[in-house]
Amino acid sequence: MDTAQALRDARRRSGLTQQQLAEKTGTSQASVSAYESGSKRPSVDTLSRLLAASGSRLVVEAAAPAASPPSRRDQAKAGRILLQVLDLAAHLPVRHDAELRFPRLGTA
């Protein structure tokens, strides 16, 4: 999450200036500017207070677990299965229709 962008967007959506947001939250306009530019990072409490004052809120959601690469054993198993599928496909009968079943597209 880009904290600076989230805070800037929330403030702008609310129609507040940096000075007005600072006054509502008991901080300085310089701090709000530093948070929005990314030169300073607010604490979670401060960010939550700034967002609340601008009509937004901070929500924490559980993320999906990070994907881990398959083990060598899993890769080998998947490779064997793929070879079996390709072998089966090679043994299937092939029958092509002599005529195209769909109309040709006209040229413009």
Secondary structure, DSSP 8 states (H G I E B T S, - for coil): --HHHHHHHHHHHHT--HHHHHHHHTS-HHHHHHHHHTSS---HHHHHHHHHHTT----------------HHHHHHHHHHHHHHHHHHHHS-----SS-SS------
